[in-house]
């Protein structure tokens, strides 16, 4: 008697074919539990309105040829007051654009490279309550399931998602619905502690997160007081593994380690104040070449009573962030009667794209 063939390979194949993966936008927010800002009503709580979001593909980790099946957002975690959801008469359209977040126009239809497709509605969509202790959202997120999955084949173009709200259960007025909103993501890393100066304490160097167009800002505390100082900078390079400074500065304490690559260093001079404080800063050019750019620094201080007459701080490294590569064009009123709207550049409610 012949035994029936195993169904296991078929089941595994089907499971793989329908596996769901969730991409977050901006993609670096996979490492960020909460953005620094919030969005009180865009893109879903603007009342009767038209709201168009452009997402640059460089930050959208959905592979070409995959189908987007759900769109999602997450509530702002720092807001504790419950936000009541509304029922929306909603239509969602998706398409592609050759514009970027910077060049996106205020004319809705002009932003599409080709006409979009409707992926939901017009139909009823019920927004859940946010921060509702009786019905908490799983991981603080909610999703809209597309009635027509969107086949994502960007071919170098950027994605547009448009939310057309034809009416709400609140009489069509805007309402407070506070979603998490992203900003640039910049990571600071500190090297091993600096060595002790003759006053007893190690000098501490701190650097703040930044991006192109903002300041590089680094501060020294607890340094030798009223001492000549040099800030060494390694531009475009990360911190180096700690190494001995003895071959460079004779007699310096073995606990004073170099933490920058010695090749191609830039320097800034200065003097600490009466409390051992010093600060250096400069503007990072507002140029995409400085996105995700490493700047490392370490302070050196003259201290006559320390071994070798010098002490150093810890090293500090910052990787510059970039503005969220997305923008929103929005307008209040009947969606079919709104050819243009207002633009919020780099405005980014954290978004989720479920795809298979």
N, C-alpha and C positions, 0 to 999 in steps of 0.2 A: 504494500500500500504506500503510495507516495505521500510524503508529508508536505503540508502547505508551506510555501516560502515565507520566511520571516517578514513581518511588517516593519521591523525596527528600522531598516535603512530608509524606508519610505517616510516613516514618522519623523526621523531625524532630518531628512531633507526638507520636509514641510516646515518643521520647526525653524530651521535655518532661514528658509525663504521668508518667513513672516516675523523674524526677530525684530524687535523694536529697539532703536537706539535714540537717546535724547542728546541733542547738541544744544549748548548754551551760547547765547550771544550777549556780550563779547566772549570769545572762546577762552580768554585768560581767566574769566570768572568761574571756571571750573574749580579754581583754587580760592575763590572768594565767597564766603558764606553770606555776606551782606554788603551791598554797595553803600557809599557815603551819602547818597541823596535819595529822594523819593519823587514819585510822579503822582500828584494828587488827582488827576483826571484823564490824562492821555495814556493810551489811545481809545479806551473803551468807555470812559465816563464823562465824555465831553457833551453829553446830551445828543439831541438830533444833530448829526454832524458828518463830516467826511474827514478821515484821518489816514494819512499815507506814511508808512515807515519804509525807509530805504536802508538795507543792510549790505555793507560791502562784503563780498565773498571771502576776502582775506581773513576775516574773523568768524566765518560761518563754516563749522566743520561738518558739513554734509557732503558726502561724495556724490559726484556727478552720476546721474542715472538712478539715484535712490528716490523713493517717493516720500514726500512729507505728508504725514497723516494727521498730525495734531499741532496746534500752536498753543503756547502757554506763557504764563507770567507768574511771578511770585509776589506775595505781599511784603510790605516793608516790615522788617523785623523790629525796628526801633519804635514803631508806632503801636501803642497799647490799646487805643480806643477802637472799639468794634466799628467797622465800616459796613453799612448795609448794602447788599447787592441789589441790583435792579434786573428786571427783565428787559431785554433789548429786542427790537425788531432789527435784525442784523444781516448784512451781506458782507462777505469777505472775498476780496479779489487778490490774485497773486500774479506777478509777471516779472519781467526783467527790465533793467535800465542800464544805459551806458553812462549815466551820470554817477558821481560819487557823492559821499556825504557833503563834501564842500561845494560841489557844483550843482547839486539838486536844485531844481527851480521851484517857484511857488505856483506854477501851473500844473495841476494834477496830471492831466492826460499827457502833457509834454514829457513827463518823466518816464513814461513807458517807451521801451524800444519797439515793441509790438503790442497790440491790444492784449490786456490781461485776460485770465479766465476766472470765472466765479467758482470758488471752492467750497462756499457755504452760503446757503440761503438764496434770497432773503427768507429768513425763518426766525423763529423765537430762539433766543439764547438767554439762559438764566445765569447771571453772574452770582457766584456764591458770596456769602458774607465773609469779610476778612476779619481776622482776630476774634473770631466767634468762639468763646470757650466751650459752648455746647456742641459745636460742630467744627472742630479744628481741621484745617486743610492738611493733607499729607505733605510733609516737608514744606508747608507754606505755599504750595503751588496749586494752580488750577489750569485746566486745559480745555480747548475747544477742538472737538473732533471734526475734521473736514469731511463733508459729504462726498466731495470729489478730491481724492488725493492728488497732490501736485507733484508732477514728475520734474525733479530738479536737475536740469541740464544747463548750467549757467553760461558755458562757453565764453568765459571771461567777463560776463556781465554781472551786475549786482541785482540782488533780489528786492522786490517791492512787495509789501503786504499792505493792503488797503482795507480799512474797516469803515463800512458805510452804515451808520446808525440812522434808521428811518423813524424811530420813536423809542421811548422808554416808558416803563411803568411809573416813572416819576414825573410824567407830564412833559417829557422831552427836554427837561432842564439838565444842565451839568450837575454832577454830584461828586462828593468826596469819596474817592476810592483809591487808597494810597498804595501804590506798587513800589517795589524796590527799583532804584535807578542807579546805573553804573556811572563811574567816572574812569579816568585813566588808572591803570594798575602798574605801580612801580615798587620794586622790591629792594629793600636795604639789607645788606649783610655786613656784619662787623667781624673783624679779625680778632686774634688773641689780644688780651689786655696789654696796655703799654707798660713800660717799666717805671719804677718808683723814682720820683725826683727827690732832691735833698730836703724838701719840705715834708716828705713822707708819703704822698699819695700818688697813684698812677694818673696820668693825664688821659682824659676821656674825650674822644672825637666822635661826634654824632653828625649824621647826614639825614636829610629829609627826603621823602619820595618826591619825584618831580617828573616833568615831561618837557619836550621842546616847546619853546615860547615862555616857559617859566624860569625861575632862578634855580641854579645849583647853589645850595646853601649848606655850609658845614660849620660846626661850632665846636670849640674846645672849652672844656671846663676842668677845673682842678689842676691846672698846669702851674709851672713855676711862675711866680708873680713878676710882672714888669720885665719880662724876659724877651729878647729877640726870638722870633719864631719864623719858621718856613713851613708852608703847606706844600708838600710834594703831590703832584697829580699825575695819574696814569690815565690818559684819555683814550677811551675805546678798548681798555683792557681790564679784566677782572683782578681782584686781589690775588696775589701770589702766595704760595705756601710760605710760612714764616722762615726766615733764614738769618744767619748771624751777620751782624753789622761790624764785627771785629775787624775783618779785612779792609773795611772802608774807613772806619773811625777808630783809630788806635785807642785802646784803653776803655772803650765804652763797656758798660755792664753787659754780661752775656744774656741778661733778661730783656735787653733792648733788641728787638728783632725787626728786620725789614719785612714789610708785607706788600710791597709794590714791586712790579717788574722794574729792574734798574734801567731798562732800555726806553729811551724816548720820554723821560720824565719832564714835566713842566713844573714850575715853582711859582709860588706867590709869597711875598714877604709880609711881615707884620710884627706886632708886639703884643704880648698878653697884658691884661690890665692888673689892677691891684688884687683882684680875686682869682687870678689865673685864667681869665676868660679871654677868648679871641673868636672872631667870626670872619669868614671869607664867603663871598658870594659873587656870582656872575650870571648873566642871562644865557641860557642855552638857545642857540638859533632855532627859530620856528621853522624847521625844515625836516622833512620826512627822513632824511639821512640820519637824523639823531633819534629816531624811534628805536626803542629796545637797545639803547646805547649804554655801554658800561663806563662809569666814571669812578675811579678809585682814588683815595687820598690817604695821606698819613702826615701827622705833624711832627716836626723836629724842633727842639727848644734848647737854647743855650742855658746851661746850669753849671756855674763854676765849681760847685761843691759836689757834683755827681761824678761818678767814674767817667773819665774821658771828657768831662765838661759838657756832655750832651745827654738828653733823654728824648724818647719818642712816645707818641701816643699809640693807641691801637690803629689799625687800618680800617677804613670804612668804604663800602662799595654800594653804589646805587645803579640799578638798571632803569633807565628812563621808561616811562610809560608812553602811551599815545592816547589822544582823545578818542572816545568811542567812535568807530567809523560807521556812524549811522546818523540820520537826521529824520525829522518828522515835519510834514506839512499838514496843517489842520485848519478847519474852518467850521463854524457853527451855522446850521441851517439845513434845509432839505438837500441831501447829497447830490441829487440829479441837477440841482440849480447852482452848484458851486464849482465854477471852473478854476478858481484860484484860492489860495489860503495863505496863512502865515507860516514861516519856517523857523524851526528850532534846530540849529546846527549842533551835531554831536549830542543830541538829547536821546538818552537810551534807557528806557525801562528794560530791565533784564528780561530777555526773552528766551523761550525754549522751542525747539523744533524737533518733534518726534518723527523719526523716519525709519524706513525699512528697506 
